[in-house]
């Protein structure tokens, strides 16, 4: 009997190893195809020739039946790797692969810092991300003729806490609290009004030539007025971890007050949307994608009135265009009237930065709220799949700055400065929202998948470190693909911790 058990275990081990090698071979094939169509004009820390080894050692392995979602998942990791750059001031992550005039030293730009941390936190080796954070906190402004970190709005404390929830390093987090607190106060000095709302130029939101903003207008935008309460909430949590109850209470109060201000001041109840408030105190008429940013941080109340905002992502006169989610509603009278690739027009064209924020808001809305209105998991999948399909130029995977919403044409063309534009996330949306891995502060594994029932007959997410443990997630309708049994199975450090017949929400203490 024992011999039969041992033999069965060996058979399963061999099958598991064979499947793992099959996935690695698949990654090797993807990398070979990506490398073949790249002239590698810029080489940073990890060259194309080393990209396969880096990916096999670092990225979570995704195996799924949706070819578009899977291929772009690996393309985005391959592309992200290009932006990891060693400098005399530590390792950073760039936004543009080619030098741009508005960057700080080493071609560093703070605009997508939050996106870089949310995306990069899923890698196995994340030490370089702490160096990257420290670059912005301590080194970026040295020797510069103007502030570089505050050149753009930021949700750094929120993103840093999100990073900590995947790879806990409490000593590092606590050691940066004093400087994060100082930085928050600096934002208050620079951007907070007497009403306690924050203002921002659209260009310093990274969203210039928008419908409701301007390069000089000091409007109160849903962006910065979502980032700041989210940052306050994160700082309250970090202060609590540090045992600083006074600071924790201060920032919890700050979070509560700023959240209430956002809801009371920027929600237009006549149009059921969060809108920019102009300098004259009135809401701008337009509904823009930035109105979904509050849900990125779970800020709006959970009731039917606020849920109405999401009907616009299902409306072809709203944000649902043939090629993706627009940055302004298509019914807006001035939609796409500010140019076409001549500058950086956020008046309707598709921007991956905004698509990322809207999709994360949608994911949070579906998984964390009860009042979903018209929105279903199928709608999230539809928009994520469309986002995946938009990563293309001349038939090959591509990520650039912004696109025509009807044709998918990249509005900067094949401009070297736009190639591999690292201004958004993708893998983070697949892992946290579609597959539903929701990182927690405490030692818990929480899953809330948004994969519509009946859409996939299998998927696997493996080679993923979560809180120092190796996590493997399998869905196998037949039980034949992964040899882990039928259904939804989860392993931590190779020990089965969950199995069920359907893809479902899971909460496990680890």
N, C-alpha and C positions, 0 to 999 in steps of 0.2 A: 504493500500500500504506500509506504513512504517513498519507495522508488518511483512509483507512478506520479506522486506529488512533485518530487524533484524533477522528473522528466517534463512534466507539464509546465513547471516554472521555467525550466531552461528553454522550452519551446517558446514561451511567451517572451522571455528576455531576448531571444534571437529575433523574434518578430518585431519587437520594439526597436531594437538596434537597426534592423533592416529599414524600418519606416523612418527612423531618424536620419539614416544615410540618404534615403530617398529625398527627404526634405532638403538636406544639404546639397544634393545634386541639383535639385530644382533651383536653389539659390545661386549655385554656380552658373547655371544656364542663364538666369536673369542677369547676373553681373557681367557675364561675357557679352550679352546683347547690349547692355548699357554702355560698356566700355567701347564696343565696336563703333558706336556713333558719337564718340566724344573726342575732340581734339586735345583735351586736357590742357587748355591754355594757361590755367593757373593750378599749381599743385601746392596744397597746404600740408597739414600734418600727415595725412594718409593718402597716398597716391592711388590711382586706379588699380595698379598692379597688386596692391595690398588690400584692396577693398573687399574681396571675397573673404579673406581670413579675418578681417576686422568685423564684417557682418556676422560670420559664423560664431565668432567669439562674443559678440555684444548684443545683437538684436534678438528680440523674441521671434520665434519661428511661427509664421502664420500659414496654415494649410486650409483652404476653403474652396468651394466650387465656383465662386464668382471670380472669373479671370481678371476682370477690370480692377476690382477691389484688391485682389491679391498682388497683381503685377505692380500696381502703383504703390502698394504698401512697401514693397522691396525697393522700388525706384526712389521713394522718398527717403528711405534710410541711406541708400547709396548716395543720394544728393546731399543729405544732411552732413554726411561724413566729409564731403568736400569743404565744408565751412569750418571745420575744427582746425584752428590755426594757433600754432605756437608763436609767442611773442616774448620780448624781454620782460614784459609785465605779466606773464602767465598765459595760459591757454585761453583763447576766447572762441566765440562762435560768430562768424560774420553773417551779414544779410545779403550783400552783393558779392559775387565771386570776383568781379572786376572792381578796381578802385573807383569810387565816386566822390565828387567834390564836397558833398555835404557830410561826409563821414568824419569821425574823429581819427586819431592815430590808429594805425594798423587796419584801417578800413572798418573800424567798429562803429556800429549804430545801435542805439538803445531801443529803437521803436518796437522790435519784435522780441525783446528780451523775455517777456512772459511766455510767448509761444515757444521759444527755444528751450526754456526750462520745462514746460509741460511736455514737450516732445521728447527731450533728451533724458528725462527721468526714467524712461523705460529701458535704457541701456544697462548692461551689466556693469561696465566701468564708467562711473559718473564722476570721478574725482575732478575731472577738468571743469565740470560745471561749477564747483565751488570756486575755482580760480577765476572763472568767468564772472561770477557774482562779485567777487572781491575786486576785479578789475573796475567794475562800474562803481562800486562803493568807495574805492580808495585811490584809484590810479587814472581813471579816464580823463578827469578834468585837469590833471597836472600838465602844465606846459601848453594848454590850449588857450585860444583867445576868447573863448566863450564857453559857458557850461555845456557839457556834452551829454551827461546822464539825463538832465532835465530838458534836453532838447526835444524830448518826446514824452508823452504821458506813459505811465508805468503801473503795472500791478505786480511789482517785484515781491513784496512780502507775501502776498497770496500765492504766487507761483513757487516761492521758496518753501513755503509750508506744504504745498502740494508735492513738491519734490521729496521733502522729508517724510511724507506719508508712505512713499514707495521704498526709499532707502533711508531709514532713520539714522540721523547723526545729530543727536540732541545737543551734544557739546558745541558743535559748530553753530547750530541754530541759535543757541543761547548766547554764544560769544559775539554774535552779530546784532543782538537786540538793541544795544545802546545806539549803534550807528543807524539802524533801521528807524529807530525812534527819532533821531536827529533828522534823518532824511524826510520822514513824514512831516515834521514841523516845517522843514524848508518848503515843502509843497504848499503847506498852509500859508506861509509868508508870501509865496509867489502867486498863488492862484485862488485863494479863498476870498470870497466877497463878504460884505457885511451880513448878507442873508445866510451865510455859512455854506452856500452852494459854491462849487468850483467852476471857473471859466477856463476855456482853452481855445486857442486858434485851431482851425481844422488842420492846418499844416503841421502843427505840433502834436496832433493826434495821429499823424501819418496819413491823413485823409484830406489832402488839399483839393481845392476846386469842388467842394461838396455842394449840395443843394442848399443846405441850411447854414453853412459856415463861411469862413473867409480867412485869409492870411493875416488880417488885422483885427477882425471882429472878436470881441471878448464874450462869446456866447457860452451859456451854461449847457453843456452837451451831456447826453446820457452816458458817454464813454467815461470821462474822468469822474463823473458823479456816480458811477458804478465802481470804478477802480478804487476810489478812496474809502468808501465803507468796507469794501472787500479787504483792503489793506489794513484797515482798523481792526476788523474781526481777526485777521491773521495775527496781528501784533498782540491782540488780547490773548490769543491762544499761546503764542510764544512766551509772553510775559508770565502766563500761568505756569508753563513748563519750567520757567526760570525761578519760580517761587516768588515773583514780584507781584503780589496781590494788588497793590495800589495801582501799578501801571496797567495791569490786566483789567481792573475795574474801570480805569480811565478810558481805555480803548474800547471796552464793551459799550460804555455810554456813548462814545464817539460813533461807533458803528450804528447803534440804535437810532441816534439822532440823524445821522446822515442818510440812513436808509429811509427814514420817515420823510426827510426833505426830498429825496429823489422821488418817492411815490407821490407826495402831496404837490410837488412843484413841476415835475417834468411829465407826469401822466396827463394826457389830454383825454378826459372822460367822454368828450363828444366824438372823438375819433378812435377811442380805445387803443391808444398807443403812447409809448414814451417818446417825447419829442424834444428837440432843442429849444431852449428858451432864449430869445433874443435879448439884446441889451435894453430894449424898450419894455421888457417884462412880458411880452407876448410869446406864445408858442409859434414856431414856424409852422406853416401849413403842411409841410411835406412829412410823409412817413418814410423813414430811411432805415437801413439795416441796423444802424447803431441803436435803434429803439429796442432791439433784442438783446443788447449787451447786458442789461440788468439780470436776465435769466442765466447768463454765463456764470454768475455768482449767486444764483438762487435768492435774489433780492425781492422780487415782486410777491405780493400775497397770493395765496392759493385759493382763488375764487373764480367764478365764471366770467366776471367782467374783464379781468386781466387776461384770461384765457382767450378772449376774442381776438387779441392781437395776432395770434398764430394763424388765424384764418387767411391772412394775407400771404403766407407762404404757399398756400394752395390755390391762389388766384393768379391767373395769367395776366391780369391787369395790375396785380400786386407785385410780388417778388419772384414769382415762378416763371422764369424765362426758359426757352428751349435749351440753353447751354448751362444754366445754373441759377443761383440766387443772386439777384441784382442788389446793388447798394442803395438804390432808391426805387420807389414803386414805379412801375412802367406807366401808370396813369398820371404821374407827376408832369405838369405842363412843360417844365424845363428839362425833362429827362434827356440825357445825352446831348445837351446843347452847348457844352463848354469846350468842345474840342474833340479830337479823336487821336489820342496817342501823342499829342504835342507836348503835354505836360504830365500831370497825374490827376486825371479827372475821376472823382468819386461821385459823379452825378448819375450813376445808374449802371455803369459797366461792372463786370464781375471782378472782384478782387479776392484772391484766396485768403488774405488776412481777415476780411469780413465774413467770408463763407465759413471759416473756422469758428469765428465767434458766434455766428448764427446757428451753426450745427451743434456746437456745444450747448448753447442756450436751449435748443430744441431737445437735445439729449437729456439735459437736466429737467426740463419741463415734463417730459414723458416718464422719466424714471423717479422723480422726486415729488411730483405734484399729483393730486387726485383729480382736479378739474382740468381735463384735457380738451374740452370743447370738441372741435372737429378733428383734432390731430390724432393720428394713429402711428404705431411703430412702422407701418408700411410707408408712411410719408417720410419718416426719417431715413429709411433705407433708400427710398426713391431719390432723395436729395443727396445722400452720401454717395450713392452709385453715380449720380450725375456729376458730382464733384470729382470722383475718380476718373470718369471718362473725359473730363475737361483737361486732364493732364496729357496733352498731346500736341505735337506740331509735326507736320509732314509725315504722319503715320508712326512717329516714335514718341516715347514718353518725354514729357517736357513740363517744367514748371517755370512760369515767368511772372510778370508783374500783374497785368490785367487784360481782360478779354472782352470782345464783343459778345453780347448776351444772346445773339441769334445765330451767329456763324461760328463762334469759338475762336475767331482770329485773335492772336495775341497782339494787342494794340501798339506794342513797341516793336513788333516784327521780330526778326531773329537778331536782336540787338545783344551783343556779348555781355553788356552790363546787366541784362535782364535774365540771362540764362542761369538756371539753378537758383532762382530767387528764393531766399530762405526767410520768408516773411509770413509764415503760416504754419499750421500743423496738419498732419494727416494720420500718422500712425496712432497718435493720441486719441483721435476720434474713433478709430477702429477698436482700440483696446478698451478705453474707458466707457464709450457709449454703445457701439454696436455689440461688442462682446460683453460689455457691462461691468468691467472690473473697476469698482469704486474704492479707491484707496481711503483708508481710515486712519485716524490718529492713534486709536487704541489697537491692540493686537487682535484684529478681526479681518476676516476675508469676506467681503461683500460683493455679490454679483447681481446685477440687474440688467440682463441682456435685452437689447432692442431688436434682435433678429426676429423678423415676423415668423410666426408658426408656419411650418410647411415650406419655407423658402430654401433652406439648406438641409441636405440630408447628412452632412458631416461638416465639421471644422475642428481644428486643433490650434491652440495657442500654447507653445512650449518654450523652453529655454528662457524663462522669465524669472528674474529674482524679485521677490516681494517680501520685504521685511526680513531679509537674510535667508529666506527659504526659497527653494526651487519650486515654482508653480507650474502645473500642467493642467490645461482645461481641454476636455474632449467632448464632442458631440458626434455620436456615431449611430445613425438610425438603424443600420443593419447589424452592427457589431463586428463587421468583417474588416473594416478599413484599418483600425488601430489595435485590434485584438485586446481591447480593454473592457469588452462587454458592450451590450446595447445601451443606448441612452446617453445621458449627460453625466460625465464622470470628472472628478477633480482630484488631483494628487498634490500633496505638499511634501517635499523631500521624499518623493517616491512612495508615500503612504497614501492610500485612498482615504479621502475625507468626506466624499459625497458621491452618491450615485442616484439618479432618478430617471424616469422614463421620458421626461420632457425637458426641454430647455426652460429653466425657471429661475426665479430669484433665489439667492442663497445667502445665508449669513452664518459664518462659522467662527468661533473663537479659536485662535491659533496660539 
